Amino acid sequence: MSKSKEFENSVKKMLEIIGEDPNREGLIKTPHRVYKAFEFMTKGYKQDPKEVLNEALFESSNDEMVLIKDIEFYSMCEHHLLPIIGRAHVAYIPDGKVVGLSKIPRLVEVFARRLQIQEQMTEQIADAIINTIKPKGVGVVIQARHMCMEMRGVEKVNSTTTSSALRGMFREGKTRSEFLDFINAPQSMRF
């Protein structure tokens, strides 16, 4: 039996367990749709973060902070398989090399498209940048809403979790403060 059929049969069984009829009109194609959705939402397992970053490394004399702010992402909590909806702020200080700007959001996506906990995702992004680009420092801050807290359990709607991972120069007071000031500054330009 193929992986997709095995997955679809499991979804049918889950529907039956909760008291639904997987053969009713609205649910007939649901097992296949759920399989396709999970295939998309977990595509990060098939992506190598080093390949994403190495595709666009460029020599540069820039040694000032590069910040990509408000990178939207969607992930799934590994404990309940419920959505995590958030924004990542990623900065680094180059040391002879910069990475194409689009690669940072792609890197966030690699780790977001896996079953996750926010704290681990924050660390994974920072470590991938440190190990691949080898900058003087990296700062990653993630702010997210967790549906496992909002839809069930404590049911605290609109609560936000913030996590950070600081490496190299970002552990120093001045650089750390500059990074946090940048990400907390109101957006002055909208395109």
Residue pairs with C-beta under 8 A, 6 or more apart in sequence:
1 9
4 32
4 35
7 31
7 34
7 35
7 38
8 31
8 32
8 34
8 35
9 31
11 22
11 30
11 31
11 34
11 35
12 22
12 31
15 21
15 22
15 27
15 30
15 31
16 22
20 27
21 27
22 28
22 30
22 31
40 113
41 74
41 76
41 113
42 76
42 113
42 114
42 115
43 113
44 109
44 110
44 111
44 112
44 113
44 114
45 113
45 114
47 110
47 113
48 110
49 107
49 110
49 111
49 124
49 128
49 132
50 128
50 131
50 132
52 103
52 106
52 107
52 110
53 99
53 103
53 107
53 128
53 129
53 132
53 133
54 132
55 100
55 103
56 99
56 100
56 102
56 103
57 97
57 98
57 99
57 132
57 133
58 97
58 98
58 99
58 100
59 96
59 97
60 94
60 96
60 97
60 98
61 96
62 94
62 98
63 93
63 94
63 95
63 136
64 93
64 94
65 91
65 92
65 93
65 175
65 178
65 179
65 182
66 91
66 92
66 93
66 94
66 98
66 101
67 89
67 90
67 91
67 179
67 182
67 183
68 89
68 90
68 91
68 101
68 104
68 105
69 89
69 182
69 183
70 87
70 89
70 187
71 87
71 88
71 89
71 90
71 104
71 105
71 108
72 86
72 87
73 85
73 86
73 87
73 88
73 108
73 109
73 112
74 83
74 84
74 85
74 112
75 83
75 84
75 86
75 111
75 112
75 113
75 114
75 115
75 116
75 118
75 121
75 144
76 82
76 83
76 84
76 115
76 116
77 83
77 84
77 115
77 116
77 117
77 146
77 147
77 148
78 115
78 116
78 117
79 117
79 148
80 147
80 148
80 152
81 115
82 146
82 147
82 148
82 151
82 152
83 147
84 112
84 116
84 118
84 144
84 145
84 146
84 147
85 144
85 145
85 147
86 118
86 142
86 143
86 144
86 145
87 142
87 143
87 144
88 108
88 125
88 140
88 141
88 142
89 139
89 140
89 141
89 142
89 143
89 183
90 104
90 107
90 108
90 125
90 129
90 138
90 139
90 140
91 138
91 139
91 140
91 170
91 179
91 182
91 183
92 129
92 133
92 135
92 136
92 137
92 138
92 139
93 135
93 136
93 137
93 168
93 169
93 170
93 175
94 133
94 135
94 136
95 134
95 135
95 136
97 133
97 134
97 135
98 133
99 129
99 133
104 129
107 125
107 128
107 129
108 125
110 128
111 121
111 124
111 125
111 128
112 121
118 142
118 144
118 146
118 161
118 163
119 163
121 142
121 163
122 140
122 141
122 142
122 163
122 164
122 165
123 165
125 140
125 142
125 165
126 138
126 139
126 140
126 165
126 166
126 167
127 165
127 167
129 135
129 138
129 140
129 167
130 138
130 167
130 168
135 168
136 168
136 169
137 166
137 167
137 168
137 169
137 170
137 171
137 172
137 175
138 165
138 166
138 167
138 168
138 170
139 164
139 165
139 166
139 167
139 170
139 175
139 176
139 179
140 164
140 165
140 166
141 162
141 163
141 164
141 179
141 180
141 183
142 162
142 163
142 164
143 160
143 161
143 162
144 160
144 161
145 158
145 159
145 160
145 161
146 159
146 161
149 155
149 156
149 159
150 156
150 157
150 158
150 159
166 176
166 179
169 175
170 176
170 179
